[in-house]
Amino acid sequence: MANLIRFFLDRRQGEDEDFAQVRQTVIQRINETYDLVEDRDGMHIQSDSLEGLQIKCEDLNLHPDESLDGSPQPVFFKPWPLASFPRPHPTDEYTSKQVEIYKAKKYWDIDSPLLAYQISQANYLSSIIGIFFEGLLRDVGRPQYKYPQCLETMASWIHKDFTYNIFADDFDPPLWTSVDWYPGEAWKSTKNVPHIMFTLILGYEPTEDLFQVEVLSILAAMITRLEGDEDLAHNTIPIMVISIMAGMKARVLQAHYNYQGLVIRKSQMISFPTVDEALPNIDLFLRFMASECVGDTKNPDILMKVSSRLFENSNMNGRTY
């Protein structure tokens, strides 16, 4: 019996050491991708440049049957189904008042003097989405919720400060010094999973190309979480970004890292030009933001298709804090 116990303990120790080695290699690879993206010139990353930067970008499409696209990539965020999406609570005074306010056309007038600057337009749309996600109570109608809650709580997200939690101090200069864009709000799942979500306020004209700052923010969050103490049992940090831009437009990015490099799923650009289009589109974003956090974030074979040369000859020392 003692020999059998020792056998299983030795086996477990070996598995832990193998996982730690893979995890460290993941960190090194993400650092390498970060450096490649940081060193390039220009605001945008054109599609023909992605492969050289160790980035794979795919479309993020939510089909009528609630499924995502048929990509072989794993899914880490499962949007809230439309059929069960909770509506704003009909009798809560604050909720009802806010819903009525944002049904008024004047609150979606992009020509307002208050929205004269591109960054102001992005910040304004971000604040509205935030009110609907964190502030409005929902008509729950389900026994597991004893009283009305906001979507943030129902979807098991908790608000987090970017400092230390999302971006380590080492990333302050590239991520906090611009007057044209800035990180908005951030959340972490309250469940025992490493999933992260945050918004970016971009005072730029929308484009289908990825912005350099979108990619740097995603990579910085992955590095920070993997180098920290909270997610030591995981080697994958799924990230969802709500990128909000000038012209009252926004998109969803979902990202993870594997043997192909940084994998980003990118939604189409969604606009909020009038109240008739804005409120349904906000609901679409809220369904993504209220996603169920799923997927295997402890896969020991995450880099299995990477050449062994990358394990043996990697000269990346990682980023120190």
C-alpha positions, 0 to 999 in steps of 0.5 A: 500500500505504501508503495502504491501511495508513493507511486501516485504522489510521485506521479502527481508531482511529475504532473505538477512540474510538467504543468509549471513548465508549460505555464512558464513557457506560455508566459514567455510566449505572451511576453514575446508577442507583447514585445513584437506588438509594442515595437511596431509603428502605427495605431492599427494592425493590418490583417496582413501583419497579424501572423508575423506578430503571432496573432490569429484574428477570427470573426465573432458572430452570434447566430440566431440559434445562440451559437458562435461561429464554427471555429475550432477555437475553444469558447470561453464566454457563452453569451446569455441566451436571448430567450432568458435575458432578464428585462429591466425591472418594471417597478423599481423606481430608479430602473424605470426612470433610467430606461425612460430617460434613454428612450429620449432621442436627445440622449443619442444626439451625436451632434450635441456640443457635449459630444464634440470630441471623439473621446467624449463620444466614446466615454458617453456610450461607455457610461450608458452601457455601464448604467445598464450593466451595473445600475439597473435592476432586472426582472429576475423571475427565477427562484435562485434570485431572492430579490432583483439584481443587476446583470453584473451580479447575476452574471457573477462578475465583480468590479476590479481596479486595473492597478495590480489586478489587471495591469501591473505597474510595469505597464503604466507608461504604455497604457495610462499616458495617452490623452486619446484613449484609456482603460475604462472599467474592469471585472473578474469572475467571482467563480473559481475561474480566471476570466477577465473583462474590461472596457477600453475608451478609444477616442479614434475613428472606428476601423475593422483593423485591430488597434495596437492598444487593444492588443497591448491591453489584452496581452498586458492583462494576461501577463499580469494575471499569470505572473500574479498569485491568484491564478496559479492553477491556470495557464489560460487567461480568457479576456473579453474587451468591450472596445468603445470608439468615436461615432458611438460605435463599439465592438467585442473582442474575446481573446486567449493564448495557445499554440497559434499565439494570441487568438482574438475573436472580433465582432463586427462594429456595432453602431448606436446612431439613433434610439431605435437602434441603440437600445437593442444593440445595448442589449446585445452587448449586455448579453456578451458582458453577462456571458457564462465563463466556460472552457478549459483554462488548465489544459496541459496541452495548450502548446502541444503543436508548438515546435519543441525548439520553442521550449528548449531554445526560447531566449525570453526571460519574461517581464519583471515587476 
